[in-house]
């Protein structure tokens, strides 16, 4: 059977080979599948590489996502700069989850 996977070849002691063959039989695996399973478990890796969100996206989708994220970062930077300026003036920034606007509050007035 043709494959694009790389080949591994090794000489092992007989007792390891015997145990490996038992593992192969117990799990109804081919020799290649058994080797892949053993190595994946040892290296704590998935049998097939994980597909990322980016790899399944088209280039335009990726660019749109990047643009959207850049806008969100800019908005967060503006909020952080405003909060920093307010705290330097002795004011505390209060954010309400129900209101996306921020308000400066004088800590002395909070009694």
N, C-alpha and C positions, 0 to 999 in steps of 0.2 A: 504494500500500500504506500503510495507516494505521500510525502509530507514535506512541509517547509520548516519543520522543527529541527534544531541542531541535534547531533547524535552524541551520546555518551557511551563510552565503552570502558569496562573496568574488570580487573581480576580481583575476586574476593575469596576469603577463606571458605571452605566447603560448608561449615556450620552456618555461616551468614547466608550463603546461597540457598541452603536448604530452608532456612527460616523465611527467606524472601519468597521462594517458590510457594511455601505454605500461605503466606500473606496474599500472594497473587491468586491462588486457588480459592481461598476463603472469601475473597472479595470479587471473584469472577472478573479479574482484570487481565489485560494483556501485559506482557513484560514492560512495555513502554508506559502504559497507564500506571502500573505499580511503581515504577521508578519515579515517575512524575509525582504521584501521591506522596511517596516517602520523602522526596526532596522538598515538596511544597510544605509538608507538615514540619519538617526539620527547620526550614528557613522561615516558617510562619508566613507563607505567601499564599495568595489564592492560586488555584490551578490555571486560571486564565487572567490576563491583566485586566484590572478594573477599567471599565469605560468611564471616562469623565464626561461631565456635561459639555465641556468645550469640544471634545473629540466628536460628539454627535451633532454639533451645531454647524451650520453653514457660515462661511466667512461674514456675510452681511449680518447674520444674527449675532455673531461675536462682536462685531463693531458696534451694533446697536446696544448690546449689553454693556460694553465698555463705556459708551457715551452716557448711558443711564447711570452707571456707577460713578462716573466722574462728576455728574451733576449732583448726586447725593453727597459726595465727598465735599464739594464746594459749599453746599448748604450747611453741612456739619462744621466746616471751617469757619463760616460766618457766625454760626451760633457760638462756637468756642471763642472766637475773637470778641464777640459782644459780651460774653460771660466774663472773660478776662478783664475787659475794660470796665465792666460794672463792678467787679470785685476790687479793682484798683481804686475806684471812687467810693469805696465803703458800702457798696450796694450788694445785695445777694440776689442771684438769679433764681426765679422759681418757674418750673415748668409744670404745666398741668397736662396729663395724658389726654384729656378731652379737648384741649386747646393747643394747637400747634404753635401759637405765638408765645414768646417769652415775655415775662414782665419783670422789671427791676423793682425790688422791695427794699425799703429802708429797714435794717435790722432793729433799730431803736423803736420803730413804730409797731413792732410785733409784740411788744410788751410781754 
